[in-house]
Structures are given as structure tokens and as C-alpha cells.
Amino acid sequence: MIATVAVIAERAQVRPDGKLDVHGVYNCRYVPELPIKLDVMLAMRFDVEPLDYGVHQSVSVHIMDEDGDEMVNLRASPVSFDAPRVPGLPLAYDLLLPLNVRFPREGTWTFDVRVNDHTAARVGLRVEHTNNR
């Protein structure tokens, strides 16, 4: 699986027609106090390749600070995909993770998205105290 979209957004949804709607993409949050818990929507779309058919795929998200220390480790339920009924039809897998994350201090936090323990995407989020603006 190849990550083609990986963003933090205000909201995201998969419509009944299969389209992924993502609204309010951002990479910085200004907060009135620290530590703070923030609701974060991590929206991802993966292209599924023929080598992925029938194979269990494990997606995990590791949130790390600027020093590379891991703060959070989340694992989604493993998924597998059957070959499409129509040859050549591209398959996509959308994964929307609404997270409530406690940020202990200011900094740039990296959401390291891994598929089968290999980094597929990295998304940065800067958390900054409003007094420092």
C-alpha cells in the first residue's frame, strides 16, 4: 500500500460514492495553555497494489516529538483486500483516525504512519502557545 494522502484536518469523511472529503487541512495549532488535549483528525488514503491483494496490512501511527521520542503508538485493525472484479480498476483504502492527543509542551510533533512497520507517510503538527505569537 502506498500513502497518496496523509493530512491533519478539521474534519474528513468518506462519501457513499467513495469520494474522500477533507476540510480544513492544517499543520499548526495555537493553544491557550499547555499541556493540552487536542482533537486531531488524521486523514489518509492508500493506493492498494496487486501485491497487496490477500495480504494482511497493519497500519500504525506513532506520534513523536522533535527528539524522536515516541509519545503515542496507535494500531488500526489489520485489513486485507481482494482483487477488484474489473481488471485494472485501481483500489483505494481510506483510513480516518479521529484522535484525542495530549500534548505536554510546545513543539513540532511528527505523526509517523507505518504500513507493516515501514514508514508510508509523515505528517507534522506544530503546537504553539498563544503567548509566543
C-alpha positions in Angstrom: 0.0 0.0 0.0 1.2 3.5 -0.9 0.0 6.5 1.0 -1.2 9.1 -1.5 -2.9 11.4 1.1 -1.9 11.9 4.7 -3.0 15.1 6.4 -4.3 16.6 9.6 -7.7 18.2 9.0 -10.6 19.8 10.9 -12.8 17.1 9.5 -12.9 14.3 6.9 -15.4 11.8 5.6 -15.8 9.1 3.0 -19.0 9.8 1.0 -21.3 6.9 -0.1 -20.0 7.4 -3.7 -16.4 6.6 -2.4 -15.0 10.1 -2.6 -12.8 11.3 0.3 -13.8 14.8 1.5 -11.1 16.5 3.6 -11.8 20.0 5.0 -9.5 22.5 6.9 -6.1 20.9 6.4 -3.6 22.5 8.9 -0.1 21.9 10.3 -0.1 24.3 13.3 -2.3 24.8 16.3 -2.1 27.8 18.6 -3.2 26.9 22.1 -4.1 29.0 25.2 -2.4 26.6 27.7 -0.1 23.7 27.9 -0.3 20.8 28.4 -3.5 20.5 26.4 -5.6 17.8 24.8 -6.5 18.4 21.2 -8.9 16.6 18.9 -7.0 15.8 15.7 -8.3 14.1 12.6 -5.7 12.2 10.7 -7.0 11.5 7.2 -5.2 9.0 4.9 -5.7 7.4 1.6 -3.7 4.5 0.4 -3.4 3.1 -3.1 -3.7 -0.7 -3.0 -1.4 -2.5 -5.4 -1.8 -6.1 -6.8 1.0 -7.3 -4.4 -1.3 -6.3 -1.5 -4.2 -8.5 -2.5 -4.9 -11.1 0.1 -2.2 -9.9 2.4 -2.9 -8.6 5.9 -1.9 -5.0 6.1 -1.2 -3.4 9.5 -1.4 0.4 9.8 0.0 2.1 12.8 0.6 5.7 13.8 3.5 6.8 16.0 3.5 10.3 17.4 7.0 11.5 18.1 8.5 14.7 19.5 11.4 16.7 17.9 13.9 14.4 19.5 12.3 11.3 18.0 10.9 10.1 21.3 7.6 8.3 20.9 4.7 9.8 22.8 1.8 7.7 21.4 1.6 4.4 19.4 -1.8 3.5 17.8 -2.5 0.5 15.7 -5.6 0.1 13.4 -7.2 -3.3 12.9 -5.4 -5.3 10.2 -7.1 -5.2 6.8 -6.8 -7.2 3.6 -8.1 -6.7 0.1 -9.5 -8.9 -2.6 -8.6 -8.2 -6.2 -11.1 -5.9 -7.9 -13.8 -7.5 -10.0 -12.8 -5.4 -13.0 -9.1 -5.9 -14.0 -7.1 -2.7 -13.9 -9.6 -0.9 -11.5 -7.5 1.0 -9.0 -8.3 0.3 -5.4 -8.0 2.8 -2.6 -8.3 2.4 1.1 -9.3 5.4 3.2 -8.5 5.5 6.9 -9.8 8.3 9.1 -8.4 8.4 12.6 -10.1 10.9 15.0 -7.6 11.2 17.8 -7.6 13.0 21.2 -4.0 13.6 21.9 -2.4 15.2 24.9 0.5 17.5 24.0 2.7 18.1 27.1 4.6 21.1 25.7 5.2 23.3 22.6 6.9 21.7 19.7 6.7 20.1 16.4 5.2 16.6 16.6 5.5 14.0 13.8 2.7 11.6 13.0 4.7 8.7 11.5 2.3 6.5 9.6 3.6 2.9 9.1 2.3 0.0 7.0 3.6 -3.3 8.2 6.2 -1.4 10.3 7.5 0.6 7.3 7.0 4.3 7.1 4.4 5.2 4.5 3.9 8.9 5.4 4.9 11.5 7.9 2.7 14.4 8.9 4.0 17.3 11.0 2.0 19.3 13.6 3.4 22.4 15.3 1.8 23.1 18.7 2.5 26.6 19.9 1.4 28.6 23.0 -0.5 31.8 22.0 1.7 33.8 24.4 4.6 33.1 22.0 3.0 34.6 18.9 
